[in-house]
Amino acid sequence: MGHQSLLYKIADDPKELQQINQLNYQTFVNEIPQHEENEEKLLVDKFHDENTYIIAKNHEEIVGMIAVRAKRPFSLDNKIPNLNQFIPSGSEPCEVRLLSVKDEYRSTRVFYGLCKRLVQLCLEEGYDLAFISGTVRQLKLYKRIGFIPFASLVGEEDARFQPMYITKASFEKSTKAFQKLMENVTLNNERSGAHSFLPGPVPLHPAVKRALGKTPISHRSEAFLKEIEEIKFNLCRLTQANHAEVVVGTGTLTNDMAAQQLKRFKGDGLILANGEFGFRLIDHAKRSGLSFRTLEKQWGEDVSLKEIESAMKAFSPDWIWTVHCETSTGYLYDLKGILALSKKFHAELCVDACSSVGVVPVDFKECYLATSVSGKGLGSLPGLGIIFHRDALTSHPSIPRYLDIGLYAENGSIPFTHSSNLISSLKEAIRNIDYVANLRLARAVREAMEKWDVRIMGNQDYSPGVITIELPYGVSSRVVGDKCKERGVLLSYESGYLLNMNWVQLALMGYQNEEEVMKAINSIKEIIAPVKEIGYI
Ligand SMILES: Cc1ncc(COP(=O)(O)O)c(C=O)c1O
């Protein structure tokens, strides 16, 4: 019956929802007579709009389903007075209903597959107790999985159900097979469901995870002062920068800090943009009240040194602000060339290098400012922002405290509360940076994908950290991304700008193992490559 190729997923397509109503009818009108027959042979559940349906699909056909809903009142609330007495205080219950598997697929395997996806969903959503009214015909099976009967039977004479509940603990205690399943799911959940190509959070080296688990220490302790000094030193060594400040926050914070610093220049600036993050710099500048001009291009369109030079000639800016890697496309600006131009025109260069530090070698020695983050190319967790600066900066009363780079510089990067765990994790992550491996991996992935004839943005000059696949309209990036997720491969596709462009991305950042990457690439191929055969690409 080809169970191997069944796809377990959350229903999200109108065609799937239609099939769910048909299957619901077959099961709960034809087979277990609970509802009246109707001509359409469709049964729309009373909680249909609030249900999350987990389905098993054989190609386009739904062969099994189960529905989850966490909103009270549950269906059982109408059958059991004071259901609350069975709910331990502080728990997050949900109700599981409408289990239905087509006749020819009735083997434990499909049920097992649905349960596996169900457990994953419950863990993701934080539900720790699931109620079900299980048909008495399958009581043994339910018990084997870990369901615990409570209260008396409910339902009509010919459709009797046993109210049951299952908790994570009872599920874990159940049969060996299911115990193993639980371990797998927990493990997968820990690893975010298998292989991650997200640009954050990125896969973590075990040493990074270990460092994160250490007991936190005070940001005023000697040990912490030493630790932060060491990391600042290592960051400077990695980037040739004169100074580095490590702040608690994300890339957006560091760019707001940069904007405050640029505000102190009297003259205009020039901002380059050819993608989401270049345009965000323009937004940062506007919100901070900077005076500036822009050189704007279409997303992914080249911004040549010649064009930058003409703009600089025309505007004589005091400063120039650009991203290094435009994360939305993978476009890598020619930083050396731009720095040479900024020197030629006596402008200061400020670089948003959030997604390039740790991925490609950088040299910030002569950059006025550069910003980055812990949780992308550097391979640690999100939560730390980094500001590299060429000159010794002093605090300025016109700048809000949290945004004042000088205040950080004067206080060894610790003017306020800091996180020892994030610092320790980042320190470990930096040890594992390997530019050669990054390049080799990106080349191997690009090469493999080029054989599928899909449209990949850019070329070998793009960042080895970001590979963008342009899907044709009619092949939804959300559907492709969801399918990959179902297969345990996490692509970057859920940001608004990626959905708008209909792109999916692979970020090769963090702790990536070449063999596992190539395996994951093959799973993506199974989902993407057939698109070509139906003539879209
Ligand atoms: C180049 C660039 N700049 C800024 C940001 C914003 O960073 P955050 O989301 O950490 O605030 C990102 C995030 O992806 C980025 O890639």
The ligand as an SDF file (V2000), in Angstrom:
LIG
                    3D

 16 16  0  0  0  0  0  0  0  0999 V2000
   21.7440   41.7330    7.0390 C   0  0  0  0  0  0  0  0  0  0  0  0
   20.7880   41.7610    8.1910 C   0  0  0  0  0  0  0  0  0  0  0  0
   20.6410   42.8890    8.8900 N   0  0  0  0  0  0  0  0  0  0  0  0
   19.7970   42.9660    9.9310 C   0  0  0  0  0  0  0  0  0  0  0  0
   19.0420   41.8950   10.3150 C   0  0  0  0  0  0  0  0  0  0  0  0
   18.0960   42.0100   11.4670 C   0  0  0  0  0  0  0  0  0  0  0  0
   18.5610   41.2320   12.4930 O   0  0  0  0  0  0  0  0  0  0  0  0
   17.6490   40.7460   13.7130 P   0  0  0  0  0  0  0  0  0  0  0  0
   16.5120   39.9820   13.1320 O   0  0  0  0  0  0  0  0  0  0  0  0
   18.6110   39.8930   14.4800 O   0  0  0  0  0  0  0  0  0  0  0  0
   17.2090   41.9400   14.4640 O   0  0  0  0  0  0  0  0  0  0  0  0
   19.1560   40.6970    9.6110 C   0  0  0  0  0  0  0  0  0  0  0  0
   18.3470   39.5460    9.9710 C   0  0  0  0  0  0  0  0  0  0  0  0
   18.2430   38.5710    9.2760 O   0  0  0  0  0  0  0  0  0  0  0  0
   20.0560   40.6230    8.5280 C   0  0  0  0  0  0  0  0  0  0  0  0
   20.1980   39.5010    7.8230 O   0  0  0  0  0  0  0  0  0  0  0  0
  1  2  1  0
  2  3  1  0
  2 15  2  0
  3  4  2  0
  4  5  1  0
  5  6  1  0
  5 12  2  0
  6  7  1  0
  7  8  1  0
  8  9  2  0
  8 10  1  0
  8 11  1  0
 12 13  1  0
 12 15  1  0
 13 14  2  0
 15 16  1  0
M  END
$$$$
